[in-house]
C-alpha cells in the first residue's frame, strides 16, 4: 500500500522466459499475443471465429514441416486467406481499449531469459475492472491476429540485427553460456521465427501460465483488506498446473584463458572485454561482488578504472555484471587510446587496477563510501512507486521473499573489506574469456 499518489501499478509475472523455449522466441511471442483478447474480449462471435483460427493453427504446423520455398509460399497464401476470414470477427485492440476506458495507462510487457511480465498503471477506483479484465486474459486468451503480429516480431528481430554491436554481444554470450539456454537470444533465431507453431504456443501456455507459476503485484493507493477478496474472486479462478522441474545444462567451466574475437563494423577503434563466471541471483557473494565492481567503476566516477580514463591511460574502461536465476557473468571492458595504444598496454592497466582490489589496496574511506552509495540506491528504489514495483517484480521472479529483500541494507552493512578482497580473489581468477574486437560484419539473417 502507498497512498502518496492517487494511482496503482498492477503487474503479472510468469516464471517462464526465453530459457524455457530456447532459441524459438515462443516466450517472447506471448509478450505480443496476450493483448489480443479472449473468447469474450476482442471478438464479435468467437464460435464462428474459432473455426478459422483452428484452421490457421493447422496450417502453421504444416508450414513448419515444409522446406521448399514454392510450397511454403502456397501455404502462406492459404494462411493469409484464412486470416482474412478470421479477421471479420475481430474487434481490434478491444483489450487495450478496455484498459484505457477504466483509467489505465502505460500498458506494456517484457520478456527476459527467466520470466515474462505484464503491467500498467491505473486509477484506484477501477481496481475491480482491472482485476476482471486481467484475470480474464489469463484464463482463456485467444491467439488471434497471429499473422499480423508475426510481422511486428520480425521487424523487432531485424531492428536488433541492425543495432551496432548487438550481433557481437550475441556471439559472445553464445560461447560464454553454452550449453545453457542463456546462450540464445531472447527473441529467438531467424529460422525459428520463420517457422512458428501455434500449437507450441498453446502447449507453452498450458504448461507455464498456471497459478502456481505466476505472481501478482499491486503497488499504490488501495486498501489490502478490500482488495484480497476481489483478487480471490478474479485471479483465484486461474487453475494450478503440474510443474515438472526441467534440468538444464549449466555453463561449461572455463579452463585458463579462452581467446575469442567478435566482429564490430567500426575501423580504428579497439575494444577488449574480459569475462569471468559470476554468480546467480540471490547468491551469498552477490553483494560483495557488486562492491568489487563499484571499486573498479561507479556512478560517481571514483573507481580505479574511472581513474584510468581521467588520467588518459584508457579511452574507456568499465566493470559490468549480469546475474540471472541460474548463472551470472562479470566483465571488465577496455577501449585503448586511439591510435597507438595496444591491447597489451590496456590490459596491463586493467589488471593492475584489479590486483589493487585483490590485494586490499583500497582505503577504508572509499569502502564505507561505496557501501553508503549501495544503501542509498537501495532506499531510492523503495521510495518511488514505479521503481519499487519493478524491484518487486525482480524479487519475485528471482524466487526471493519481499521481507528478505527489505533486509538488504543490513546485508550491505555487514559486508567487511576482507569479504570484498576474498570475493575478488575467488571470482577474478586465471580462468576467463579474453574477447577482442575484429573489424567486420556478421551475415545479416533478416
C-alpha positions in Angstrom: 0.0 0.0 0.0 1.2 3.5 -0.9 -1.2 6.4 -0.7 1.3 9.1 -1.7 -0.1 9.2 -5.2 -3.7 8.5 -6.5 -2.6 5.6 -8.7 -1.9 1.8 -8.6 0.6 -0.2 -10.7 -0.6 -3.7 -11.4 1.9 -6.4 -12.6 1.6 -10.0 -13.5 4.8 -12.1 -13.6 5.1 -15.6 -15.2 8.2 -17.6 -14.2 8.8 -18.6 -17.8 11.1 -16.9 -20.2 13.4 -17.5 -23.1 15.4 -20.2 -21.3 12.1 -22.3 -21.2 11.8 -22.1 -25.0 15.4 -22.0 -26.2 16.0 -20.1 -29.4 12.4 -20.4 -30.6 11.1 -17.0 -29.5 7.9 -18.6 -28.1 8.1 -16.9 -24.7 8.6 -13.6 -26.4 5.6 -14.2 -28.7 3.4 -14.1 -25.6 4.5 -10.5 -24.9 2.7 -9.7 -28.1 -0.2 -12.1 -28.4 -1.5 -11.7 -24.8 -3.0 -8.4 -25.7 -5.3 -9.8 -28.4 -8.2 -10.7 -26.2 -10.1 -13.8 -25.1 -13.1 -15.8 -26.1 -15.2 -12.9 -24.7 -12.9 -9.9 -25.4 -11.9 -8.9 -29.0 -14.4 -10.9 -30.9 -18.0 -10.4 -32.3 -18.6 -14.1 -32.5 -16.0 -16.5 -31.0 -17.7 -19.7 -32.1 -17.6 -18.7 -35.8 -14.1 -17.2 -35.4 -12.7 -20.4 -33.8 -13.3 -22.4 -36.9 -10.9 -20.2 -38.9 -8.4 -20.0 -36.0 -8.2 -23.8 -35.7 -7.5 -24.0 -39.5 -4.8 -21.3 -39.2 -3.1 -23.2 -36.4 -3.1 -26.4 -38.5 -1.6 -24.5 -41.4 1.3 -23.1 -39.3 2.1 -26.6 -38.2 2.2 -27.6 -41.8 4.3 -24.6 -42.8 6.9 -25.6 -40.2 7.4 -29.0 -41.8 8.0 -27.7 -45.3 11.3 -26.6 -46.6 10.5 -26.0 -50.3 10.2 -22.2 -50.9 7.5 -22.7 -53.5 5.4 -25.0 -51.3 5.9 -22.6 -48.3 4.6 -19.7 -50.4 1.4 -21.7 -51.2 0.8 -22.4 -47.5 1.5 -18.8 -46.6 -1.1 -17.7 -49.1 -3.6 -20.1 -47.5 -2.8 -18.7 -44.1 -3.3 -15.2 -45.4 -6.8 -16.1 -46.8 -7.8 -17.8 -43.6 -6.6 -14.8 -41.6 -8.7 -12.5 -43.7 -11.8 -14.7 -42.9 -10.9 -14.8 -39.2 -10.4 -11.1 -39.1 -14.1 -10.5 -39.9 -14.9 -11.4 -36.3 -12.1 -9.4 -34.7 -12.6 -6.2 -32.6 -9.0 -4.8 -32.9 -7.4 -3.6 -29.7 -10.5 -4.2 -27.6 -8.4 -5.4 -24.6 -6.2 -2.2 -24.8 -9.3 0.0 -25.2 -10.9 -1.6 -22.1 -7.7 -0.9 -20.1 -7.8 2.7 -21.2 -11.5 3.1 -20.6 -11.0 2.1 -17.0 -8.3 4.6 -16.2 -5.3 2.5 -17.4 -2.1 3.9 -18.9 1.4 2.6 -19.7 0.2 -0.8 -20.8 3.2 -2.9 -21.6 5.1 -6.2 -21.3 8.6 -7.5 -21.2 10.4 -10.9 -21.6 13.7 -11.9 -20.0 15.6 -15.2 -20.0 13.9 -16.2 -16.7 10.4 -14.5 -16.7 7.7 -12.6 -18.6 5.9 -9.6 -17.1 2.8 -7.7 -17.9 1.9 -4.3 -16.3 0.2 -1.0 -16.4 -0.8 1.9 -14.2 -4.5 2.7 -13.4 -6.6 4.8 -11.1 -7.7 3.3 -7.8 -11.5 3.5 -8.4 -11.1 1.0 -11.3 -9.5 -1.8 -9.2 -12.4 -4.2 -9.8 -12.3 -3.7 -13.6 -8.5 -4.1 -13.7 -8.7 -7.4 -11.9 -11.6 -8.7 -14.0 -10.0 -7.8 -17.4 -6.5 -9.0 -16.5 -7.6 -12.3 -14.9 -9.9 -13.0 -17.8 -7.0 -12.8 -20.3 -5.0 -15.3 -18.2 -7.9 -17.8 -18.1 -8.6 -18.1 -21.8 -6.5 -16.0 -24.1 -7.1 -16.4 -27.8 -4.0 -16.2 -30.1 -5.8 -14.3 -32.8 -4.3 -11.9 -35.4 -1.2 -14.1 -35.2 -0.1 -13.4 -38.8 0.0 -9.6 -38.4 1.6 -9.9 -35.0 4.4 -12.0 -36.5 5.2 -9.1 -38.8 5.8 -7.0 -35.7 8.1 -9.6 -34.2 10.0 -9.9 -37.5 10.5 -6.2 -37.5 11.8 -6.3 -34.0 14.3 -9.1 -34.9 15.5 -7.1 -37.9 15.9 -4.0 -35.7 18.1 -5.9 -33.3 20.2 -7.3 -36.2 20.9 -3.7 -37.3 21.9 -2.4 -33.9 25.6 -1.7 -33.7 27.4 -4.4 -31.6 24.3 -6.4 -30.9 25.3 -9.4 -33.0 28.8 -9.3 -31.4 27.2 -9.4 -28.0 25.0 -12.4 -29.0 28.1 -14.3 -30.3 30.0 -13.7 -27.0 27.0 -14.8 -24.9 26.6 -17.9 -27.1 30.1 -19.0 -26.4 30.2 -17.9 -22.7 27.0 -19.6 -21.6 26.9 -22.7 -23.7 25.4 -25.2 -23.3 22.9 -23.4 -21.1 19.8 -21.8 -22.8 21.1 -18.4 -21.8 23.4 -18.7 -24.8 20.4 -17.9 -27.1 18.9 -14.5 -27.7 15.5 -13.9 -26.1 13.8 -13.1 -29.4 14.9 -16.4 -31.0 16.7 -17.3 -34.2 15.6 -16.1 -37.6 15.0 -19.7 -38.8 12.7 -20.5 -35.8 10.8 -17.2 -36.1 10.0 -18.1 -39.7 8.5 -21.4 -38.6 6.2 -20.6 -35.7 3.7 -23.2 -34.4 0.6 -22.0 -32.7 0.3 -25.5 -31.2 3.6 -25.0 -29.4 2.4 -21.7 -28.0 -0.7 -23.4 -26.7 1.5 -26.1 -25.0 3.7 -23.4 -23.5 0.7 -21.5 -22.2 -0.8 -24.6 -20.6 2.5 -25.6 -19.0 3.7 -22.3 -17.6 0.7 -19.9 -17.4 -0.7 -21.6 -14.3 -1.4 -20.1 -10.9 1.5 -21.8 -9.1 3.9 -20.4 -11.6 2.7 -16.8 -11.6 2.8 -13.8 -9.3 0.5 -10.7 -8.9 1.9 -7.4 -7.6 -0.2 -4.4 -6.7 1.6 -1.2 -5.5 -0.2 2.0 -4.8 -3.3 3.6 -3.4 -5.6 0.8 -2.2 -6.8 -1.0 1.0 -5.5 -4.6 1.3 -8.4 -5.8 3.3 -10.8 -4.7 0.5 -8.6 -6.0 -2.4 -7.8 -9.5 -1.2 -11.4 -10.8 -1.6 -11.5 -9.2 -5.0 -8.3 -10.9 -6.1 -9.7 -14.3 -4.8 -12.9 -13.9 -6.9 -11.0 -13.0 -10.1 -7.4 -14.2 -10.2 -8.4 -17.1 -7.9 -10.1 -18.7 -10.9 -6.8 -19.3 -12.6 -6.0 -23.0 -12.5 -2.9 -24.6 -11.0 -0.7 -26.8 -13.1 1.8 -29.6 -12.7 5.2 -28.1 -13.0 7.9 -30.6 -13.9 11.4 -29.5 -13.0 13.3 -29.5 -16.2 17.0 -29.8 -15.9 19.2 -27.5 -17.9 22.9 -28.0 -18.7 24.9 -25.4 -16.7 27.6 -23.3 -18.4 30.8 -25.2 -19.0 33.8 -24.3 -16.8 36.4 -22.0 -18.2 39.9 -23.6 -18.2 42.6 -20.9 -18.5 42.4 -18.0 -20.8 40.0 -18.5 -23.7 40.7 -16.2 -26.7 37.7 -15.0 -28.7 37.1 -12.4 -31.4 33.9 -10.5 -32.0 33.1 -8.6 -35.2 32.0 -4.9 -35.0 31.9 -2.7 -38.1 34.0 0.2 -36.7 37.5 0.7 -38.0 40.5 2.1 -36.0 38.9 1.6 -32.5 40.0 -1.4 -30.5 37.7 -3.0 -27.9 38.5 -5.6 -25.3 36.2 -7.5 -23.0 37.4 -9.8 -20.2 34.7 -12.1 -18.9 34.6 -14.3 -15.7 31.9 -16.6 -14.3 29.8 -14.6 -11.9 27.1 -15.6 -9.5 23.3 -16.3 -10.0 20.7 -14.1 -8.3 20.4 -14.3 -4.6 23.9 -15.8 -4.2 25.6 -15.1 -0.8 28.5 -13.4 -2.7 26.3 -11.2 -4.8 26.6 -8.0 -2.7 30.4 -8.3 -2.0 30.9 -8.9 -5.8 28.9 -5.8 -6.6 31.2 -3.8 -4.3 34.2 -5.2 -6.2 32.5 -3.8 -9.3 32.0 -0.4 -7.6 35.7 -0.2 -6.6 36.5 -0.6 -10.3 33.8 1.7 -11.8 30.8 3.5 -10.3 28.3 6.3 -11.0 30.4 8.8 -9.1 33.4 8.1 -11.4 35.7 7.3 -8.4 36.6 3.8 -9.3 40.0 2.5 -10.3 39.0 2.1 -13.9 37.4 5.5 -13.9 40.7 7.0 -12.7 42.5 5.4 -15.7 40.2 7.3 -18.0 40.6 10.6 -16.2 44.4 10.1 -16.3 44.3 9.4 -20.0 45.6 5.8 -19.7 42.5 4.4 -21.3 39.9 5.8 -23.7 37.2 3.9 -21.8 37.0 1.3 -19.0 34.2 -0.2 -17.0 33.1 -3.1 -14.9 29.7 -4.8 -15.6 27.9 -7.7 -14.2 24.9 -9.9 -15.2 23.0 -12.1 -12.7 20.2 -14.4 -13.9 18.4 -17.1 -11.9 20.8 -19.9 -13.0 24.1 -18.2 -13.7 26.0 -14.9 -13.9 28.9 -13.1 -15.6 31.3 -10.3 -14.7 33.0 -8.3 -17.4 35.8 -5.7 -17.5 35.7 -3.6 -20.6 38.6 -1.6 -22.1 38.9 0.7 -25.1 42.6 1.5 -25.7 43.5 5.0 -26.7 43.4 5.9 -30.4 45.5 5.4 -32.5 48.5 3.6 -31.0 47.7 2.0 -27.6 47.8 -1.8 -27.9 45.5 -4.4 -26.3 48.5 -5.5 -24.2 49.0 -2.0 -22.8 45.3 -1.6 -22.0 45.1 -5.0 -20.3 48.2 -4.2 -18.2 46.3 -1.1 -16.7 43.1 -3.2 -16.2 44.9 -6.0 -14.3 46.9 -3.5 -12.2 43.6 -1.9 -11.1 42.0 -5.3 -10.5 45.1 -6.5 -8.5 44.8 -3.5 -6.2 41.4 -4.7 -5.1 42.6 -8.3 -4.8 45.5 -7.2 -2.7 43.3 -5.0 -0.4 44.9 -1.7 -1.6 41.6 0.2 -1.0 41.0 2.8 1.6 38.6 2.4 4.4 37.1 5.7 3.4 36.3 4.6 -0.1 35.0 1.3 1.2 32.5 3.0 3.5 31.6 5.5 0.8 30.7 2.7 -1.7 28.7 0.8 0.9 26.7 4.0 1.6 26.1 4.5 -2.1 24.7 1.0 -2.4 22.4 1.6 0.6 21.3 4.9 -0.9 20.5 3.3 -4.2 18.6 0.5 -2.4 16.5 3.1 -0.5 15.8 5.2 -3.6 14.3 2.1 -5.3 11.8 1.8 -2.4 10.8 5.5 -2.4 9.4 5.6 -6.0 6.2 3.8 -6.7 7.4 2.8 -10.2 10.9 1.7 -9.2 9.5 -0.3 -6.2 7.1 -2.1 -8.4 9.9 -3.0 -10.8 12.0 -4.2 -7.9 9.1 -6.3 -6.6 8.8 -8.0 -10.0 12.5 -8.8 -10.0 12.5 -10.1 -6.4 9.5 -12.4 -7.1 11.0 -13.6 -10.4 14.2 -14.5 -8.6 12.4 -16.6 -6.0 13.1 -14.2 -3.1 10.7 -13.1 -0.4 10.0 -9.3 -0.2 10.6 -9.4 3.6 14.0 -10.9 2.9 14.8 -8.2 0.3 13.9 -5.5 2.8 16.9 -6.6 4.9 19.2 -5.6 2.1 20.7 -2.5 3.9 21.6 -4.8 6.9 23.3 -7.2 4.5 25.3 -4.4 2.8 26.3 -3.1 6.3 27.5 -6.5 7.4 30.0 -6.8 4.4 33.6 -6.3 5.5 36.6 -5.1 3.5 38.0 -8.6 3.8 34.8 -10.1 2.3 35.4 -7.9 -0.8 39.1 -8.9 -1.0 38.2 -12.6 -0.7 35.4 -12.4 -3.3 37.7 -10.5 -5.7 40.3 -13.3 -5.5 37.7 -16.0 -5.7 36.0 -14.9 -8.9 38.6 -12.9 -10.8 40.8 -16.0 -11.4 43.1 -17.0 -14.3 40.1 -18.7 -16.0 38.4 -16.1 -18.2 37.4 -15.1 -21.7 39.6 -12.6 -23.5 37.4 -11.1 -26.3 38.9 -8.8 -28.8 37.1 -6.8 -31.4 37.7 -7.5 -35.1 36.6 -5.0 -37.7 33.9 -6.7 -39.8 30.2 -7.8 -40.1 28.3 -11.0 -39.4 25.9 -12.2 -42.1 22.6 -10.5 -41.5 19.9 -13.1 -41.5 16.8 -10.9 -41.9 
